[in-house]
């Protein structure tokens, strides 16, 4: 089982959006028995809360299921349990790196590293910008490319 963890700051906007989109893509490809998806935040102030209303609205508009998603904080054990840990921006990746400490075997990357042709490095936080449409487009592009990389690297069918 390949395990993917999406991480943002509070786990109510970007990372649950990525989790829901990625699960949708995985299901479309019939890979739900081979790929497990989760999300978490580096901060703890939204733990137990559902995705932000803006995230819920954009996912609903695009017919992406987000049922059951609740915010949680990333823990050190996540770094051993997940094969792909995908941060939404450089700050998240830095926080994850500090949490990992000397464990350099863990794979921590930014989502938009998978779509360099977009010339955008970080997924902006719609909690502050309000631009859930832009974030949805960026996250979808990143998730599609990430899935293709995982399928190739893990020889999934």
N, C-alpha and C positions, 0 to 999 in steps of 0.2 A: 504494500500500500504506500503510495506516494502522498506525503502530507505537506500541505501548503498553508502558511499563515500570513495573512495580510495585517499590517500594523500601521496605525496612525496615532494621533495624539490622544484623543478621548474615546475612540471606538464607537462613535455615533454617526459619523458622516462618511468619510472616505473608505476606511477599511471595511465596514459592514457593506458598503456599496460594492466594493471589490469582491468581498466574499459572496454576495448574492449573484453578481454578474458571473463570477468564475464558476459557481455551482451550476448556474444556468447553462453555461457553455459546456461544462463537463457532462451534464445530463444530455444535452443535444448530441454529443459525441458518443454517448453510451458508455462513459468511463467512470460512472459513479461508484463502481465496485473496485476501482483501481486508484482513484484520487480522492483524498479527504481534504476538506477545506474548512478553515476557521479564520477568525479575526480577533484582534486584541488592540488595546491602546497602551501607550507608554505611561499615561496618567491614570489616576484612579477615580477622578471626580464624577464619572458617569456610570460606574459599575452597576450592572443590573438594569440599566435603562434600555429601551428599544432604540432603533435608529432615529436620528433627527427627522423631523417632519419633512424637511426638504429632500432628504434621502428617500424617505418613504414615498413621497409624491413622484419623484423622477423614476423610481423603480416601478411603481404602479403604472405610470404612463407607458412604460416600455415592457409591461407584462413580465416583470422579473419578480419571482417570489422571494420575500424576505421574512417569511413567518418564522417565529422562534428565535430570531436574532436578538441577543441581549449583550450589552457592553461588558467587557471584562478587561482586566489589566494583564499585560504580558508578564510572565514569570520566567525565572531562569530555566526551569525544566522545559519550557517551550523550545528553548534553543537546542536541546538534545532530541526532542521528539519530532520536530518538523524538518523536512528536507529542504524546503524553500521558505525563507522568511523574507517577505517583501514589504519594505517600508514605502510610505507614500511620498516622503521627502527626505532631504539630507539630515534634518534634525532628528527624525525618527530613526534613520539608519545610524546616526551618531549615538543616540540613546541606546539602541540595541547593541551596538559595538561595546559600549561601556558595560552593559549588562553581561555581555559575553565574556568580558575580561580577556584572559589569556587563551580562551578557547577559540582558536582561529580556524578550527575545522568546520564551524557553523557557516552556512551560506546565507549572507545577508546582502540584499540588493534593493535598489529602488525600482519601483514598477516601471517607470518610464525609461529605464535603461534598456528595456526590451523594445522600445520604439524610438530609436535615435533620430529617425527622419523627421520627427515632430519638432525637434530642436527645443524641447521643453524638458527640463530635468526633474522638476518637482510637481506633484499634483497639488494645486493650491487648495487651501482649506476653506470649503464653502461655509463653514461655521462663521467665518469672518467676512468672506467675500459675498456670500449669498448666491454665487453662481453655480448652482447644482447642475445646470445643463452642460457647461464646459467641463466640469469634473466628471460627469457621466461619460462624455465623449472620450476624455483622456483615459479614464479607468477602463472603459470598454476596449480601447485600442491596446492598452497595456496587457489586459487579461487575455485577449485573443493571441497576442504574440507569445506571452508567457506559456499559454497552453500548448502552442506549437513546439516551443522549446522543450517542455516537459515530455511531451509525446515522443519527440526525437531522442532526447537524452535517456529516457527510461525505457525506450523501445516498446511503447504501449500501442495497442491495436484496438 
